C-alpha cells in the first residue's frame, strides 16, 4: 500500500466521525484565504490591511460565499465534504454592508484559533510511515531571497505538474477583472523537490479542498538543505509576459525555472499560535 492509500485508511478507519467533520471543515477553510491568515500568525508576519479590506468588501454578497461552500473536492470517500456540512465561515456578514473591519478581524481570530486547535493541539495530523516525494512550486519577486526554512503550515504536492502550475501562475485579477499575467521581468520561479521521511507530520488536503491538487500540508517545522540546483524549461500553458515585455500566447513560449533537490531536516517542533497582526493604516501595503 502506498503512502497516499495509508493516509486514506488513517482517515477512514482511525478518525471518529466528530473529528472527521472538524478536519473536513478546517481543511476547506484553509483552501481559501485562511491559509494566508493562519500562516501570517504562525510566521509572525504583518498581514496587509488593504488585502483584508478587499476581502471584507465582498462578504455582504451571498454569491461570494460560494468560494467556501461550492467546489468541494475529496478523494477520501469523505461524506462530510458536502454542502450539508460546509457553510461559509463568514455567513454572519451576508446582507450587511459595510462589513466593519474590526468585526471581520475578530472572526478571523476566532476561526484561526479553532484551526490551530484542530490541526495542531488535537493531534489530528498524519505521521508519515513510508517516505514520499513531494514538490513545492514558488514564485519569488526578482531581487528577493528564496528562504528554505519551513515555518507554519507549508503547502506541498505529490504531483510535479501541480508544482509547475504554482510556480508560474499569479492568482488574482487586474482592476478590469482580467487575470494577472506571469511576468518574466518581475518574477523568478522555483520548484523544490524533497522527501518526507518517517514520522514527518502532515495533513492531506484531499480530505476536503477547493480542487484536487494532490496537496499535503506539512505540519512539522524545520529547514530544507539544498543538495542540487539546475535550470529547467517548460512550455507555458498560460499567456505570460516575456523579458521583452511582449504577451506570449498559451503553449507558444518556454519559461525557465530553478529546480532544487533538497533534504528536509525535521526539528520535531510544531507551529506556535500567536497574534494576528495587520499593517498600520498609514502603511501602503504591497498587495
N, C-alpha and C positions, 0 to 999 in steps of 0.2 A: 504493500500500500504506500503510495507516495505521500508527501507531507501535506499537500492540499486535501487529500482524502482523509488524512488523520485529523485535520482541522474540522472538517465537516462532521466526522464521527464524534469529536470532542463536543461540538456544539449540540448535535442532535441527541447524544447519549448521556452526556455528563453534566449538562447545564439544565437546571429545572425551568419550568415554563415562566415563572416570575422573572428570573434573571435573563431568560431569552428575550422577553419583552423589553426589559430595561436596556439590554445590549442593542437590540434592534432599533429602539428609539434614538439612543445617543449616537449610534453609527450613522443613522440617517441625518441627524443634526450636523455631525462632523462633515458630512459630504457637501454641505452648502453653507458657507460663511463661518460656521463655528470652528472649522479647522484653524482659521486665522485668529479668531477671538481667543481660543484656549491656548494656542501656541504663543500669542502675544504675552499671556500670563506666564506660561512655563519658561519662556525665554527672556523674561524680564525686559520686554520691549515696550515702546510707546506706540499705541495704535493711532493712526491718522484720524483726527477729528472729522475732516471733511468726508472721509470714506464712511464713517459711522452716520453722518448726516445724510449722505446719499442712500444708505441702506434704510434709515428710518423713514425717509420721504416716500418709500414705496409701500409701507406697511398698512396704510389706510385702505388700500385697494385689495379686495379679496383675491382677485386674479393673481396678484404677485405672490401669494402664499402657496401657489401650486408648486413652486420650486422645492418645497419641503414635502408636499403631500402626493405629488404625481411622480412619474418616472421612478417607481420603486423597483429596484433590481436586486435579485438574490440568486445565488447558485447553491444555497444551503438547504433547500426544501424547507424554508422558514415561513410558516403560515402567518407569523406576526408581521412580516414585511408586506403589509396590506393597508389600504386606506381605512379599514375598520379600526385599525390600531394606531395609525400615524396621523397626527394633526400638526399644524404649524406651531412652532414654539412661540410665535408672536401673534397668535389668533386673537388675543385680547385687544389688539390695536385696530382690528378691522372696522372700518367705518368711522374711525376717529382721525380728524385732520385739524391742525397738525399733530403729529406724534411728538411729545416732549422728549428731547434727547436724554434728559435725566432719567425718565421712566424706562426708556429703551436700554440705557446702560444698567439700570437696576435689574432688568430682566436678564440681560447678558450675564451679570454677576451671579444671579440665582441659578441660571441654567449651566454655566460653566462649572459651578460648584457641584451640581448634580453629575455632570460629565466626569469630573475628577473622582467623585465617589464611586461611580460605576466602573470606569476604565481602570482606575488605579487602586483605590482603597478597598474595593470589594474583591480584588484579586480575580476579576473576570477577564483574564487575558490567557492566551495560549502560550505554553512553553515549547519551543522547538524540540522535536525528538530526532529528526534527521536533517542534516544540513540542506539548505535550499538556496539556490542562486537568485539574487534579486538585483533590480536596477533602480536608479534614481535619475530622472531627467530634470535638468535645471537650465533656466535662462538667467544669465547674470549681466547686468548693465556693464558695458565696457568701462574699464578703469577700476571696477570693484574686485575685491579678492574673493576667490572661492573658498569658503570655510568648510572644513572637513570634520568639525565637531558635531556630534549627534546630541541635540538637546530637544526637550519637549516630545511631541508626537511627530514622528518622521514618516511621511508617506513614501512607500516603495511599491514596486510592481514586480511580478514574476515574468512579465512579458516585455521584451525589449522594444517591441513596436509601440507599446503604450508609453514607455520611457522616451522614445523618439518624439512622440506626439507632444509630451510635456516640454521637451527641450526646444520645440520650435513653434509653439502656439501661445499667443498672447490672449489671455481670457479677459475680454472686455470690449466695449464699443466706443467709437468716437462720439462726439456731441451730436452728429447727424444720424446716429444709430448704426452706422457701418462698422463692421468688425475692425479692431486694431490689427494692422499687419505686422508680422515679424520684420524687423529692420536690421539688415546685416551690418549697418553702420553703427548701430546703437547697442547691440547685444552680442554676447558670446554664449555658446551652448555647450553643455556638458552632459555626458552620460556616465554615471559611476556604477560599476559592476562589482559586486562582492557577495560573499556567502554569509547567511545567518547560521550560526553553529548551534549545537545542542544547548538548551537552557536559555536561549535568547527569547525575550518576551514580545509577543505581537498580538494584534487584534486583526482578524481577517475582515476587511470592509465588505466583502461579498455576503456577509450576514444580511445587510440591507444598505443599499447605496443608490446613487443617482444614475449611474451607468456602470456596466461591468468593465472594470479596468484592471482586474487581477491584482487589486491593491491590498497591501498589508500595511498596517500602522505599526511602526517599530516603537515599542514602549521602553525597551532597555536604553539606557544612556551610555555614551562612550565617545569614541573617536574613530575616524577612518584613517588607516595608514596607507598612503599611496605606494603601490607596487610597480605600476607600469602605466605609461602615458603614450597615446598615439593619436594622430589626427585621422578622422574618417569622414567620408562624404555620403550624402543621402539625397535622393531626388525628393524635392519638397512637394507635398500633396496639396498645400495651400498656396495662395498668392502670397508673395513677400516682396520686400524692397531690397534690392541688391546694393552692393557697395557704391555703385554709380548713381543711386537714388531712383532707379527705374523699377517699376512694378513688374514682377515676373509672374506669369500665369501659372496655375497649378500644373504640376508634373512637367514643367518646362525648364527648370533650373536645378543646379546642385548647390547644396549648402554644406559647409564644413562644421564638424563639431569635434570636441576633445573627448576621447573615451579614456576613462581612468579605471584601471583594475586596482582594487583596494582590499584591505583586510579590516574587518570591523573588530575593534578592541573594546570589549564589553566591560564597563566598570561596575556592573551589577547594582546600579542605582536606578531609582525611579524618578519621574518628573515631580517637581515640588510646586504645589499650588500657591498662588500669591495674589497680588492686587492687579486688577485690570486698569491700566493707566492709559490715558489718552492725551494727545498733544494739546498744548495750551491754545486758547482761541487766537492768540497773537502770532502763532506759528503757521507759516504757509506749508501745508502738507505736500509731500511728494507722493502723488497718487499713482 
